[in-house]
Amino acid sequence: MGEEAKVFGTWASPFSRRVELALRLKGVPSLLLKYNPVYKKVPVLLHNGKPITESLVILEYIEETWKNNPIWPEDPYGKAMARFWAKFIDDKWSPESEREKAMEEACECLKALESALNGNKFYGGHTIGLVDIAANFIGFWLSIVQEATGRELLSAHKFPLLFNWSHDFVNCGIVQECLPPKDKVLAIFKARVAAPSN
């Protein structure tokens, strides 16, 4: 295609990684950069010199720009449900959120997300789709947060379908290519847990 796609993000950001994953699924080469001096917020997709911000908006742009390997359902109802669950994930599971999540509230969110799987391997059915990409925080980062804090939210006992989804998602080859080194992310979270609160 000869098009240039650059992702401005950080290596440990689940939002940057969701954009990188969508581009890889589409077969679009991209360069993940470590900073964004313009907006000071990541991720930003720079496509042919035009910046697009906000990870879910970027995912929509990627879907409309590169038609191969769809990450959105084809039917309008499926698209509406994918948008709903992606927004739900962002609203409830933003790792950058400043408010503390109560364990009970977090469990209710996991319960809702587990029911949305409808017995499928992925939210997109048998292939990774928009909601799977949006839920990358739960698939990868949540286990690291659990290990760093010693708190268990997602387990095979509590949420077997969601736990299996998490395992299948994280162990998918193309997803693994987009994930940062677990030991480095764990070190960051352990340092945050150990740091005194202001």
N, C-alpha and C positions, 0 to 999 in steps of 0.2 A: 504493500500500500504506500510505502514511503512517507507515512505520516509520523510526526514526532509526538510522543507522549511521555511526559515527565511527571512523576509524582513527588511533590514536596511533602515530606513527612519525617517522622522519627522512627527509628528501628523498633522501638518498644510500644508504639501506639497501635492498639487494635483498630482504630479508625483508619490509619494509614495502611495497615495490613489488609483490611477488607477491600480497599481500592486496588492494591497490588494483586490480590487474589482474583478479583473480577477481571482485571486486564490479562492475567495469565490464563484464566479459563477461556478468554476470547482469543488467545494467541497473539496478543499485542505486546511487543517488547516495550519495557519502560525502564526508567532510571529512577531509583528511589534516592532522593537527596535528603540531607540531614537537617535542613533549615528552610525557613520561608521568611525572608526579610520583608516581604510586602505586607502580608496579612497577619503574621505572627500567630497563625492558627493553622493546624494541620488536620487533615491532609488538603492539599490543593493539587488538582490535575491541570497540567499545562499541556494543551493539545493544539498543535500548530500555532503556538503563541497566544492562545486564549486561555485564561485561568478560569477554572470551575472549582467552587468551594463546597464544603459540607459533604461528608462521605456518602450519605444516601442520595443526595442530588447527583454526585459524581457517578454512583452506580447506575442511576437512571440514564445519565448521559452516555455512559459506556454501552449500555444495552441498546440505545437508539443509534449509536454511531457504528458499533461493530455487531452485525446481525448474527454471526455464527455463534454456536454454543450458547443458546439463550439462558439467561439467569432469571428471567421473569416468566411466570405462566403466560400462556397465549390468550386465555379467555379473560374477559373483563372482571368477572367475579374473583378468579384466582389472583389477578393483579391487585384487586382491592384488598384481598386477604393478605397478600404478601406485604403490601404497604402498611396495613394495620399492624402486623406482627413485627415488622422492621421498626416502626415507630414505637411500639410497645417496648421492644428491646432497648432502644435508645433512651426512652423516657425512664425505664426502670433499672437499667443496668449500666448506665454510663460510668465507667471507672473514674472519670474525672469529676463526677458529681461531688459536691461539697457536703451534702447531707448524708448522715449515717443511715444505712439501711438496717432496720430491725430484722432480726432473724425470722420472725413470723412473716413479715412482709416479703422478704426474699423468698421464703418457702412458697408463699402464695403465687409469686411470679413464676417460680420454677414449675409449679403445678400447672399453671395456665399454659406455659410453653410446652410442657410435656403433652398436654391434651391436644395442642395444635399440631403435633406430629401425626396424629390420626393413624398410628401404627406404621407409618412410612419410615424408611431408613434415613431419609433427609426431609427437610421441610419442602424441598422441591420435588419430592417423590423419590425416584431412584437416582436422581442426579442432584448435585449441589445447585441451589438457586439463591435468590435474593435474601430470603430469611436466614438461610444457613450462613451466608456471608455476613449479614448483619449480626448474627449471634456468635461470631467468632470469639467474642469476649468470654462467653459462657463455655465454649468448646475448649479454649486453651488457657486463658488468663484466670478463670475462676479456680481451677485446680491449683494454680500457683498461689493465689490469694489464700485459699484454704490451707495450703502447706505453710505459708508464712504466718498466718494468724492462729493456726491450730483449731479453727472453726470449720465444721463440716456442714456444707449446704447441699452439695450435689453428691449423691452416692448411689451405688447400684441398688441398695436396699430402699432408700427413700423415693427415688425417681428412676426406675429401671429403664424406661424407654429413653428418657433424656440422657441418662448416663451412657447408654449404648450409642445414641446419636453422637454424643461428645467424643467417644472413643473412635467411632467410624470417621467422623469429620476430621479430627486431629491426625488420624493415621492415613488419610487420603494423601497420596503422593504430591499432588499439586498444592494442597494446603500446607504440607510440611515445608515445601520450598519457600513459602511466604511467612513462616513463623520465625520469630527471633529465637536465639538460644535460650532454652528454658532456664539454665543456671544463672544467666545474666539478669533475666527478668525477676527470678526468685530473689536474687541478691538485692535488687532495687526494692522489692516489696518488703523483704525482711528489714531493710534499713528504715523504711517508712514506719513499720510497726514498732521498731526499737526506738525511733526518734521521740523525744518528749513532745507532748502537745503544748501549743501556745495558749 
